[in-house]
Amino acid sequence: MSLRDFGPNELMFLIMATRWTILLALIAFAGGGVIGLVVAALRVAPIPPLRWIAAGYIQFFMGTPILIQLFMAYYGASLLGYRPDPWFAAALTFCLNGGAFFGEIFRGAIEAIPKGQWEASTALGFRFLPTLRLVILPQAVRLMLPPTVGFMVQIVKTTSVASLIGLTELARAATQVNTVTFQPVLVFGTVSIIYFMLCWPLSLYAGYLERRVGEGAEVKAKKPLLLAS
C-alpha cells in the first residue's frame, strides 16, 4: 500500500535531484578531460616507461567495472581510517575513470595527425611538449570533439551508480520516491524520460560534429584535385 500517490511534489523532487546528476557529469567531464590529456600525452611520449604507466592506468580503469572502482574509493578508504564523503568518492571515481577513456580518445586523435607534422617540428627545433601543445593538439581537437561529446552521454547515464554509496542524484531520488508511492512504472518511466532529455541533445550534437569532421576531411581530400585542375 502506497503512502501517497506520485504527484507534482514527487516530480519536482526528481527534477531537483537531476541537478546533482548534471553536476556530477560536468565534474567527471572536466576532471576526466584534464586527466585524459595528461594520459594521452604520456601514451605518445618518447620515453617508454611513461607510455607503460599510462597504458597500465588505462587498462585498469577500462578493464574493471566502475561500480567496483566506486566501492574501492568509498569503502576502501576506510582501511586507511578515513571515510570519504559520497560526493568526493563519486567525483574522484568518475574523474579517474573518465580520464582513462578520454586518454584513449585523445591519443587516437593525436596519432591520426600525420607524422610529418612531428618531423617538421623536430626539424625546427621544437621539443616534444611544445610540438604537442602548439602543433599537434590544435589539429587534433577537431578529431577529438565527436567522440568526446559522445562519451559525455555515457557519463550521464553511468552517474546512476553513485546512488549505491548514498549520493542523492536522479537514480537514488527515484528509488526514494518509489519507496513511498509504490508506483515503479510511473516513477522510473519518468526518470527514463529525464535521462533521455539529458542524453538525446548530446547524441544529436555528437552526430553533428561527426558529420562536420567528415565533410572537412572530404574537402581537404579534394583540394589537391581542384588545384591541379
Phi and psi in degrees as GROMACS dihedral restraints (atoms count N, CA, C in turn):
[ dihedral_restraints ]
;  ai    aj    ak    al  type     phi  dphi    fc
    3     4     5     6     1   -79.5    20    10
    4     5     6     7     1   148.5    20    10
    6     7     8     9     1   -77.7    20    10
    7     8     9    10     1   -32.7    20    10
    9    10    11    12     1  -160.0    20    10
   10    11    12    13     1   163.7    20    10
   12    13    14    15     1   -85.6    20    10
   13    14    15    16     1   157.8    20    10
   15    16    17    18     1   -72.3    20    10
   16    17    18    19     1   118.9    20    10
   18    19    20    21     1  -139.9    20    10
   19    20    21    22     1  -164.2    20    10
   21    22    23    24     1   -57.8    20    10
   22    23    24    25     1   -37.5    20    10
   24    25    26    27     1   -65.1    20    10
   25    26    27    28     1   -41.2    20    10
   27    28    29    30     1   -68.2    20    10
   28    29    30    31     1   -39.4    20    10
   30    31    32    33     1   -63.1    20    10
   31    32    33    34     1   -42.5    20    10
   33    34    35    36     1   -64.6    20    10
   34    35    36    37     1   -36.6    20    10
   36    37    38    39     1   -61.1    20    10
   37    38    39    40     1   -42.1    20    10
   39    40    41    42     1   -65.7    20    10
   40    41    42    43     1   -41.8    20    10
   42    43    44    45     1   -65.0    20    10
   43    44    45    46     1   -41.1    20    10
   45    46    47    48     1   -65.5    20    10
   46    47    48    49     1   -35.2    20    10
   48    49    50    51     1   -69.9    20    10
   49    50    51    52     1   -23.5    20    10
   51    52    53    54     1   -61.9    20    10
   52    53    54    55     1   -31.2    20    10
   54    55    56    57     1   -62.2    20    10
   55    56    57    58     1   -31.8    20    10
   57    58    59    60     1   -74.5    20    10
   58    59    60    61     1   -33.1    20    10
   60    61    62    63     1   -62.5    20    10
   61    62    63    64     1   -44.9    20    10
   63    64    65    66     1   -64.7    20    10
   64    65    66    67     1   -43.4    20    10
   66    67    68    69     1   -62.8    20    10
   67    68    69    70     1   -44.6    20    10
   69    70    71    72     1   -63.5    20    10
   70    71    72    73     1   -39.4    20    10
   72    73    74    75     1   -64.5    20    10
   73    74    75    76     1   -40.1    20    10
   75    76    77    78     1   -67.0    20    10
   76    77    78    79     1   -40.2    20    10
   78    79    80    81     1   -62.7    20    10
   79    80    81    82     1   -43.7    20    10
   81    82    83    84     1   -64.6    20    10
   82    83    84    85     1   -37.7    20    10
   84    85    86    87     1   -66.7    20    10
   85    86    87    88     1   -47.0    20    10
   87    88    89    90     1   -69.9    20    10
   88    89    90    91     1   -51.4    20    10
   90    91    92    93     1   -65.6    20    10
   91    92    93    94     1   -43.5    20    10
   93    94    95    96     1   -64.9    20    10
   94    95    96    97     1   -35.0    20    10
   96    97    98    99     1   -65.1    20    10
   97    98    99   100     1   -42.2    20    10
   99   100   101   102     1   -64.5    20    10
  100   101   102   103     1   -47.3    20    10
  102   103   104   105     1   -62.5    20    10
  103   104   105   106     1   -39.5    20    10
  105   106   107   108     1   -61.5    20    10
  106   107   108   109     1   -38.1    20    10
  108   109   110   111     1   -64.0    20    10
  109   110   111   112     1   -42.1    20    10
  111   112   113   114     1   -64.4    20    10
  112   113   114   115     1   -45.3    20    10
  114   115   116   117     1   -62.8    20    10
  115   116   117   118     1   -43.0    20    10
  117   118   119   120     1   -62.6    20    10
  118   119   120   121     1   -40.1    20    10
  120   121   122   123     1   -63.5    20    10
  121   122   123   124     1   -40.6    20    10
  123   124   125   126     1   -67.0    20    10
  124   125   126   127     1   -33.8    20    10
  126   127   128   129     1   -67.0    20    10
  127   128   129   130     1   -27.5    20    10
  129   130   131   132     1  -108.2    20    10
  130   131   132   133     1     8.5    20    10
  132   133   134   135     1   -66.9    20    10
  133   134   135   136     1   151.7    20    10
  135   136   137   138     1   -76.7    20    10
  136   137   138   139     1    -3.1    20    10
  138   139   140   141     1  -101.1    20    10
  139   140   141   142     1   112.9    20    10
  141   142   143   144     1   -53.5    20    10
  142   143   144   145     1   -45.3    20    10
  144   145   146   147     1   -57.7    20    10
  145   146   147   148     1   -35.3    20    10
  147   148   149   150     1   -65.9    20    10
  148   149   150   151     1   -40.2    20    10
  150   151   152   153     1   -64.9    20    10
  151   152   153   154     1   -37.9    20    10
  153   154   155   156     1   -66.8    20    10
  154   155   156   157     1   -41.3    20    10
  156   157   158   159     1   -62.2    20    10
  157   158   159   160     1   -46.8    20    10
  159   160   161   162     1   -63.3    20    10
  160   161   162   163     1   -40.4    20    10
  162   163   164   165     1   -64.6    20    10
  163   164   165   166     1   -40.3    20    10
  165   166   167   168     1   -64.4    20    10
  166   167   168   169     1   -41.3    20    10
  168   169   170   171     1   -59.6    20    10
  169   170   171   172     1   -46.6    20    10
  171   172   173   174     1   -64.8    20    10
  172   173   174   175     1   -44.5    20    10
  174   175   176   177     1   -62.2    20    10
  175   176   177   178     1   -37.9    20    10
  177   178   179   180     1   -66.5    20    10
  178   179   180   181     1   -51.2    20    10
  180   181   182   183     1   -76.3    20    10
  181   182   183   184     1   -25.9    20    10
  183   184   185   186     1   -86.3    20    10
  184   185   186   187     1   -18.8    20    10
  186   187   188   189     1  -100.2    20    10
  187   188   189   190     1     0.8    20    10
  189   190   191   192     1  -126.1    20    10
  190   191   192   193     1   148.0    20    10
  192   193   194   195     1   -63.8    20    10
  193   194   195   196     1   142.3    20    10
  195   196   197   198     1   -65.6    20    10
  196   197   198   199     1   -26.1    20    10
  198   199   200   201     1   -63.5    20    10
  199   200   201   202     1   -42.3    20    10
  201   202   203   204     1   -65.2    20    10
  202   203   204   205     1   -40.4    20    10
  204   205   206   207     1   -61.5    20    10
  205   206   207   208     1   -39.9    20    10
  207   208   209   210     1   -65.4    20    10
  208   209   210   211     1   -42.7    20    10
  210   211   212   213     1   -65.0    20    10
  211   212   213   214     1   -37.4    20    10
  213   214   215   216     1   -63.4    20    10
  214   215   216   217     1   -40.9    20    10
  216   217   218   219     1   -70.2    20    10
  217   218   219   220     1   -36.4    20    10
  219   220   221   222     1   -87.5    20    10
  220   221   222   223     1   -51.6    20    10
  222   223   224   225     1   -88.8    20    10
  223   224   225   226     1   -31.4    20    10
  225   226   227   228     1   -64.8    20    10
  226   227   228   229     1   -28.9    20    10
  228   229   230   231     1   -65.7    20    10
  229   230   231   232     1   -20.7    20    10
  231   232   233   234     1   -66.4    20    10
  232   233   234   235     1   -22.5    20    10
  234   235   236   237     1   -64.7    20    10
  235   236   237   238     1   -24.2    20    10
  237   238   239   240     1   -95.7    20    10
  238   239   240   241     1     7.7    20    10
  240   241   242   243     1    80.3    20    10
  241   242   243   244     1    22.3    20    10
  243   244   245   246     1  -134.2    20    10
  244   245   246   247     1   129.9    20    10
  246   247   248   249     1  -110.5    20    10
  247   248   249   250     1   104.6    20    10
  249   250   251   252     1   -70.8    20    10
  250   251   252   253     1   157.3    20    10
  252   253   254   255     1   -65.2    20    10
  253   254   255   256     1   142.1    20    10
  255   256   257   258     1   -54.6    20    10
  256   257   258   259     1   -35.9    20    10
  258   259   260   261     1   -64.6    20    10
  259   260   261   262     1   -44.9    20    10
  261   262   263   264     1   -63.9    20    10
  262   263   264   265     1   -44.8    20    10
  264   265   266   267     1   -63.0    20    10
  265   266   267   268     1   -42.7    20    10
  267   268   269   270     1   -66.7    20    10
  268   269   270   271     1   -45.8    20    10
  270   271   272   273     1   -62.3    20    10
  271   272   273   274     1   -44.3    20    10
  273   274   275   276     1   -62.0    20    10
  274   275   276   277     1   -45.9    20    10
  276   277   278   279     1   -62.4    20    10
  277   278   279   280     1   -46.6    20    10
  279   280   281   282     1   -69.4    20    10
  280   281   282   283     1   -33.1    20    10
  282   283   284   285     1   -67.3    20    10
  283   284   285   286     1   -46.8    20    10
  285   286   287   288     1   -66.2    20    10
  286   287   288   289     1   -41.5    20    10
  288   289   290   291     1   -66.6    20    10
  289   290   291   292     1   -45.2    20    10
  291   292   293   294     1   -63.9    20    10
  292   293   294   295     1   -33.6    20    10
  294   295   296   297     1   -60.1    20    10
  295   296   297   298     1   -35.8    20    10
  297   298   299   300     1   -67.0    20    10
  298   299   300   301     1   -45.9    20    10
  300   301   302   303     1   -69.3    20    10
  301   302   303   304     1   -42.7    20    10
  303   304   305   306     1   -63.6    20    10
  304   305   306   307     1   -36.5    20    10
  306   307   308   309     1   -58.5    20    10
  307   308   309   310     1   -42.1    20    10
  309   310   311   312     1   -69.7    20    10
  310   311   312   313     1   -38.0    20    10
  312   313   314   315     1   -62.6    20    10
  313   314   315   316     1   -47.6    20    10
  315   316   317   318     1   -67.4    20    10
  316   317   318   319     1   -39.4    20    10
  318   319   320   321     1   -61.2    20    10
  319   320   321   322     1   -42.8    20    10
  321   322   323   324     1   -60.4    20    10
  322   323   324   325     1   -40.6    20    10
  324   325   326   327     1   -68.1    20    10
  325   326   327   328     1   -39.8    20    10
  327   328   329   330     1   -64.6    20    10
  328   329   330   331     1   -44.2    20    10
  330   331   332   333     1   -72.8    20    10
  331   332   333   334     1   -14.0    20    10
  333   334   335   336     1   -77.6    20    10
  334   335   336   337     1   -16.2    20    10
  336   337   338   339     1   -72.8    20    10
  337   338   339   340     1   132.0    20    10
  339   340   341   342     1   -53.4    20    10
  340   341   342   343     1   140.8    20    10
  342   343   344   345     1   -63.8    20    10
  343   344   345   346     1   -20.9    20    10
  345   346   347   348     1   -59.8    20    10
  346   347   348   349     1   -28.0    20    10
  348   349   350   351     1   -66.0    20    10
  349   350   351   352     1   -41.0    20    10
  351   352   353   354     1   -64.9    20    10
  352   353   354   355     1   -44.4    20    10
  354   355   356   357     1   -65.4    20    10
  355   356   357   358     1   -39.8    20    10
  357   358   359   360     1   -65.1    20    10
  358   359   360   361     1   -40.6    20    10
  360   361   362   363     1   -65.9    20    10
  361   362   363   364     1   -39.7    20    10
  363   364   365   366     1   -63.1    20    10
  364   365   366   367     1   -39.3    20    10
  366   367   368   369     1   -65.0    20    10
  367   368   369   370     1   -28.7    20    10
  369   370   371   372     1   -85.3    20    10
  370   371   372   373     1    -1.1    20    10
  372   373   374   375     1    95.2    20    10
  373   374   375   376     1     8.5    20    10
  375   376   377   378     1   -78.0    20    10
  376   377   378   379     1   139.6    20    10
  378   379   380   381     1   -86.6    20    10
  379   380   381   382     1  -176.9    20    10
  381   382   383   384     1   -60.3    20    10
  382   383   384   385     1   -54.6    20    10
  384   385   386   387     1   -64.2    20    10
  385   386   387   388     1   -46.9    20    10
  387   388   389   390     1   -60.1    20    10
  388   389   390   391     1   -37.2    20    10
  390   391   392   393     1   -63.9    20    10
  391   392   393   394     1   -44.3    20    10
  393   394   395   396     1   -64.3    20    10
  394   395   396   397     1   -43.5    20    10
  396   397   398   399     1   -77.1    20    10
  397   398   399   400     1   -39.7    20    10
  399   400   401   402     1   -96.0    20    10
  400   401   402   403     1   -24.7    20    10
  402   403   404   405     1  -113.6    20    10
  403   404   405   406     1   -51.2    20    10
  405   406   407   408     1   -79.8    20    10
  406   407   408   409     1   -51.5    20    10
  408   409   410   411     1   -61.0    20    10
  409   410   411   412     1   -42.6    20    10
  411   412   413   414     1   -57.6    20    10
  412   413   414   415     1   -31.8    20    10
  414   415   416   417     1   -80.7    20    10
  415   416   417   418     1   -32.1    20    10
  417   418   419   420     1   -78.6    20    10
  418   419   420   421     1   -20.9    20    10
  420   421   422   423     1   -56.1    20    10
  421   422   423   424     1   -41.2    20    10
  423   424   425   426     1   -59.8    20    10
  424   425   426   427     1   -35.9    20    10
  426   427   428   429     1   -80.1    20    10
  427   428   429   430     1   -25.3    20    10
  429   430   431   432     1   -74.9    20    10
  430   431   432   433     1   -32.3    20    10
  432   433   434   435     1   -58.7    20    10
  433   434   435   436     1   -52.0    20    10
  435   436   437   438     1   -57.7    20    10
  436   437   438   439     1   -51.5    20    10
  438   439   440   441     1   -67.9    20    10
  439   440   441   442     1   -27.9    20    10
  441   442   443   444     1   -65.8    20    10
  442   443   444   445     1   -47.1    20    10
  444   445   446   447     1   -65.6    20    10
  445   446   447   448     1   -38.2    20    10
  447   448   449   450     1   -61.7    20    10
  448   449   450   451     1   -39.6    20    10
  450   451   452   453     1   -69.7    20    10
  451   452   453   454     1   -25.0    20    10
  453   454   455   456     1   -60.1    20    10
  454   455   456   457     1   -35.1    20    10
  456   457   458   459     1   -60.7    20    10
  457   458   459   460     1   -43.4    20    10
  459   460   461   462     1   -63.5    20    10
  460   461   462   463     1   -38.4    20    10
  462   463   464   465     1   -62.5    20    10
  463   464   465   466     1   -46.2    20    10
  465   466   467   468     1   -58.4    20    10
  466   467   468   469     1   -44.1    20    10
  468   469   470   471     1   -69.8    20    10
  469   470   471   472     1   -35.4    20    10
  471   472   473   474     1   -74.9    20    10
  472   473   474   475     1   -18.5    20    10
  474   475   476   477     1   -59.0    20    10
  475   476   477   478     1   -17.2    20    10
  477   478   479   480     1   -62.7    20    10
  478   479   480   481     1   -25.5    20    10
  480   481   482   483     1   -69.5    20    10
  481   482   483   484     1   -17.7    20    10
  483   484   485   486     1   -65.1    20    10
  484   485   486   487     1   -18.9    20    10
  486   487   488   489     1   -63.7    20    10
  487   488   489   490     1   -22.2    20    10
  489   490   491   492     1   -75.0    20    10
  490   491   492   493     1   -11.0    20    10
  492   493   494   495     1  -111.7    20    10
  493   494   495   496     1    14.6    20    10
  495   496   497   498     1    96.2    20    10
  496   497   498   499     1     7.0    20    10
  498   499   500   501     1   -79.5    20    10
  499   500   501   502     1   122.1    20    10
  501   502   503   504     1   -84.7    20    10
  502   503   504   505     1    78.4    20    10
  504   505   506   507     1  -102.1    20    10
  505   506   507   508     1  -162.6    20    10
  507   508   509   510     1   -60.9    20    10
  508   509   510   511     1   -44.5    20    10
  510   511   512   513     1   -65.6    20    10
  511   512   513   514     1   -43.1    20    10
  513   514   515   516     1   -69.2    20    10
  514   515   516   517     1   -37.6    20    10
  516   517   518   519     1   -60.7    20    10
  517   518   519   520     1   -38.6    20    10
  519   520   521   522     1   -63.7    20    10
  520   521   522   523     1   -40.7    20    10
  522   523   524   525     1   -63.9    20    10
  523   524   525   526     1   -40.2    20    10
  525   526   527   528     1   -65.7    20    10
  526   527   528   529     1   -42.1    20    10
  528   529   530   531     1   -65.3    20    10
  529   530   531   532     1   -41.4    20    10
  531   532   533   534     1   -65.6    20    10
  532   533   534   535     1   -28.9    20    10
  534   535   536   537     1   -63.9    20    10
  535   536   537   538     1   -32.7    20    10
  537   538   539   540     1   -99.4    20    10
  538   539   540   541     1   -17.7    20    10
  540   541   542   543     1  -103.0    20    10
  541   542   543   544     1   -27.0    20    10
  543   544   545   546     1    53.0    20    10
  544   545   546   547     1    42.5    20    10
  546   547   548   549     1  -127.6    20    10
  547   548   549   550     1    67.5    20    10
  549   550   551   552     1   -60.8    20    10
  550   551   552   553     1   -37.2    20    10
  552   553   554   555     1   -62.9    20    10
  553   554   555   556     1   -45.5    20    10
  555   556   557   558     1   -69.5    20    10
  556   557   558   559     1   -44.0    20    10
  558   559   560   561     1   -66.4    20    10
  559   560   561   562     1   -54.9    20    10
  561   562   563   564     1   -75.1    20    10
  562   563   564   565     1   -23.6    20    10
  564   565   566   567     1   -65.5    20    10
  565   566   567   568     1   -41.5    20    10
  567   568   569   570     1   -64.1    20    10
  568   569   570   571     1   -41.8    20    10
  570   571   572   573     1   -63.5    20    10
  571   572   573   574     1   -38.8    20    10
  573   574   575   576     1   -60.5    20    10
  574   575   576   577     1   -41.0    20    10
  576   577   578   579     1   -63.9    20    10
  577   578   579   580     1   -40.9    20    10
  579   580   581   582     1   -63.9    20    10
  580   581   582   583     1   -45.2    20    10
  582   583   584   585     1   -60.9    20    10
  583   584   585   586     1   -41.3    20    10
  585   586   587   588     1   -61.9    20    10
  586   587   588   589     1   -41.5    20    10
  588   589   590   591     1   -66.3    20    10
  589   590   591   592     1   -27.5    20    10
  591   592   593   594     1   -78.4    20    10
  592   593   594   595     1   -39.9    20    10
  594   595   596   597     1   -89.5    20    10
  595   596   597   598     1   -32.4    20    10
  597   598   599   600     1   -60.6    20    10
  598   599   600   601     1   -46.9    20    10
  600   601   602   603     1   -59.3    20    10
  601   602   603   604     1   -37.6    20    10
  603   604   605   606     1   -65.1    20    10
  604   605   606   607     1   -40.5    20    10
  606   607   608   609     1   -63.2    20    10
  607   608   609   610     1   -42.1    20    10
  609   610   611   612     1   -63.2    20    10
  610   611   612   613     1   -41.9    20    10
  612   613   614   615     1   -67.2    20    10
  613   614   615   616     1   -38.6    20    10
  615   616   617   618     1   -62.5    20    10
  616   617   618   619     1   -41.8    20    10
  618   619   620   621     1   -64.7    20    10
  619   620   621   622     1   -38.8    20    10
  621   622   623   624     1   -62.6    20    10
  622   623   624   625     1   -45.5    20    10
  624   625   626   627     1   -63.8    20    10
  625   626   627   628     1   -39.0    20    10
  627   628   629   630     1   -63.4    20    10
  628   629   630   631     1   -40.7    20    10
  630   631   632   633     1   -66.3    20    10
  631   632   633   634     1   -39.6    20    10
  633   634   635   636     1   -63.6    20    10
  634   635   636   637     1   -42.2    20    10
  636   637   638   639     1   -63.4    20    10
  637   638   639   640     1   -42.1    20    10
  639   640   641   642     1   -63.9    20    10
  640   641   642   643     1   -40.8    20    10
  642   643   644   645     1   -65.8    20    10
  643   644   645   646     1   -39.1    20    10
  645   646   647   648     1   -63.6    20    10
  646   647   648   649     1   -39.0    20    10
  648   649   650   651     1   -66.4    20    10
  649   650   651   652     1   -37.5    20    10
  651   652   653   654     1   -66.1    20    10
  652   653   654   655     1   -40.7    20    10
  654   655   656   657     1   -63.2    20    10
  655   656   657   658     1   -43.0    20    10
  657   658   659   660     1   -64.4    20    10
  658   659   660   661     1   -37.2    20    10
  660   661   662   663     1   -68.2    20    10
  661   662   663   664     1   -29.3    20    10
  663   664   665   666     1   -86.6    20    10
  664   665   666   667     1   -19.2    20    10
  666   667   668   669     1   -55.5    20    10
  667   668   669   670     1   -46.1    20    10
  669   670   671   672     1   -59.6    20    10
  670   671   672   673     1   -36.1    20    10
  672   673   674   675     1   -66.6    20    10
  673   674   675   676     1   -40.0    20    10
  675   676   677   678     1   -67.3    20    10
  676   677   678   679     1   -38.6    20    10
  678   679   680   681     1   -67.6    20    10
  679   680   681   682     1   -37.6    20    10
  681   682   683   684     1   -67.6    20    10
  682   683   684   685     1   -31.1    20    10
